[in-house]
Amino acid sequence: MTIKTFRNRQTGQEALCSMVMSFLMLLNGLVSAYILRDGVEDRGSDAYGPPKIIAPTGTTVNAELGKSLKLTCKAITGYPDKFSTIIYWLANQEFIEDVFENSRVKEGQEIFVTENGKTLIQKYLEFTEVRPGDFKTNFTCAVLNPTGSSVKTITLEMQVGGLITSKQRGRRSKVQ
């Protein structure tokens, strides 16, 4: 079995585990939920629900070739504790550490904060140097908890000396 096959199986197992946890919580009456078009909505409590990504807000981020870059993914966890929610970054739907084995691009630690009574989780994606291939890569932040998930995909938009070189000017987001 190759590492890639193992990771694909591991990803499938993680998704299955998340679904099983959600199902068990529904069966045990811990969460009363119903399915909407865009996910699961909690009807039993204001404290529990699917996560919601609040940053980044756009679909593109300005970046300069050869410079360092730090992206932030920030989400409302949907849970009051720190143990029920996970957050991670993907590059073209693969784990960051598998795509960037040289650690040029790496994830930061999970950070939990409380703002206005809501638990937030965030994780950075740090580039020591932006390279040409990065502009052709989809970077996805995924946040999961037992009642659902939220994903946000962004691409990098080349900026040269403060000027944007892409035609996607209307969809950019500030780096956070």
C-alpha positions in Angstrom: 0.0 0.0 0.0 1.4 3.4 -1.0 1.3 6.4 1.2 -1.2 8.1 -1.1 -3.5 5.1 -1.0 -3.2 5.1 2.8 -4.0 8.8 3.0 -7.0 8.4 0.7 -8.3 5.6 2.9 -7.6 7.6 6.0 -9.5 10.6 4.5 -12.4 8.3 3.8 -12.3 6.9 7.3 -12.3 10.4 8.8 -15.3 11.3 6.7 -17.1 8.1 7.8 -16.2 8.7 11.4 -17.7 12.2 11.2 -20.9 10.8 9.7 -21.1 8.1 12.3 -20.6 10.5 15.2 -23.4 12.7 13.8 -25.7 9.7 13.4 -25.0 8.5 16.9 -25.7 12.0 18.3 -29.0 12.1 16.4 -30.0 8.6 17.7 -29.1 9.5 21.3 -31.2 12.7 21.1 -28.2 14.9 21.8 -28.9 17.0 18.7 -32.3 17.4 16.9 -31.5 18.2 13.3 -33.0 18.3 9.9 -31.3 18.5 6.5 -31.3 21.7 4.4 -30.0 22.2 0.9 -26.7 23.5 2.1 -26.1 21.3 5.2 -27.5 20.5 8.6 -29.2 22.9 10.8 -29.5 22.3 14.6 -33.0 22.6 16.0 -32.3 21.4 19.5 -29.9 24.0 20.9 -28.2 27.3 20.1 -25.0 25.8 21.3 -24.7 23.1 18.6 -24.6 23.4 14.9 -22.4 23.0 11.8 -19.2 25.2 11.6 -19.3 28.3 9.5 -16.1 29.7 7.9 -15.9 33.5 8.3 -12.5 34.1 6.8 -11.2 34.2 4.1 -14.2 36.0 2.6 -13.3 36.0 -1.1 -12.2 33.4 -3.5 -8.8 34.9 -4.4 -5.9 36.3 -2.4 -3.3 38.6 -3.7 0.3 37.2 -3.5 3.7 38.3 -4.8 6.0 35.8 -6.5 9.0 35.1 -4.3 7.5 36.7 -1.2 6.2 35.0 2.0 2.5 34.7 2.6 0.2 33.9 5.5 -3.4 32.8 4.9 -5.9 32.6 7.7 -8.9 30.3 7.9 -11.3 31.3 10.7 -14.6 29.7 11.6 -17.4 29.6 14.1 -17.1 26.1 15.6 -20.8 25.5 16.2 -19.8 23.8 19.5 -18.9 25.3 22.9 -15.9 23.0 23.5 -12.5 22.7 21.7 -12.6 19.0 21.2 -15.5 18.6 18.8 -14.2 20.6 15.8 -11.2 20.1 13.5 -9.7 22.4 10.9 -7.2 21.7 8.2 -6.0 23.0 4.8 -5.8 21.1 1.5 -3.9 21.8 -1.7 -5.8 20.5 -4.8 -7.7 18.2 -2.4 -4.6 16.7 -0.9 -3.1 17.2 2.6 -0.6 20.1 2.7 2.2 17.9 4.1 1.8 15.5 1.2 1.9 18.2 -1.5 4.7 20.4 0.1 7.0 17.8 1.6 9.8 20.4 1.9 7.8 22.5 4.4 7.8 25.5 2.1 4.1 25.7 2.7 2.9 24.5 6.1 -0.1 24.7 8.4 0.1 26.5 11.7 -1.5 25.2 14.9 -5.2 25.3 15.7 -6.1 28.4 17.6 -9.3 28.7 19.7 -10.7 32.0 20.8 -14.0 33.2 22.2 -15.6 36.3 20.6 -19.1 37.5 21.6 -19.9 34.3 23.3 -19.0 32.1 20.3 -16.1 29.7 20.0 -13.9 30.4 17.0 -11.2 28.2 15.5 -8.5 29.3 13.1 -5.5 27.9 11.4 -2.8 29.6 9.3 -1.3 28.4 6.0 2.2 29.8 5.7 4.3 30.1 2.6 8.0 30.8 3.1 8.1 31.7 -0.6 5.3 31.9 -3.2 6.2 30.0 -6.4 4.6 30.0 -9.9 2.9 26.6 -9.3 1.1 28.1 -6.3 -1.0 30.3 -8.6 -2.4 27.1 -10.2 -3.3 25.5 -7.0 -6.7 25.4 -5.2 -6.2 25.9 -1.4 -9.1 24.7 0.6 -9.9 25.2 4.3 -12.1 22.5 5.8 -13.8 22.7 9.2 -15.7 19.7 10.6 -17.7 18.9 13.7 -20.2 16.2 14.5 -23.2 18.1 12.9 -21.6 19.1 9.6 -18.8 20.8 7.8 -17.8 23.9 6.0 -15.2 24.4 3.2 -13.8 27.4 1.5 -11.5 27.2 -1.6 -9.3 30.1 -2.7 -6.7 30.6 -5.3 -3.7 33.0 -5.3 -3.8 35.9 -7.7 -0.4 37.3 -8.8 0.4 40.8 -7.8 3.5 42.6 -9.1 4.6 45.8 -7.4 1.0 46.4 -6.1 -0.6 45.7 -9.5 -2.9 42.7 -9.9 -2.1 40.7 -13.1 -5.3 38.6 -13.2 -8.7 39.3 -14.8 -10.4 38.2 -11.5 -10.1 41.7 -9.8 -13.7 41.7 -8.5 -13.3 38.5 -6.5 -10.2 39.0 -4.4 -9.9 38.9 -0.7 -7.4 40.6 1.6 -4.9 38.3 3.3 -5.6 37.9 6.9 
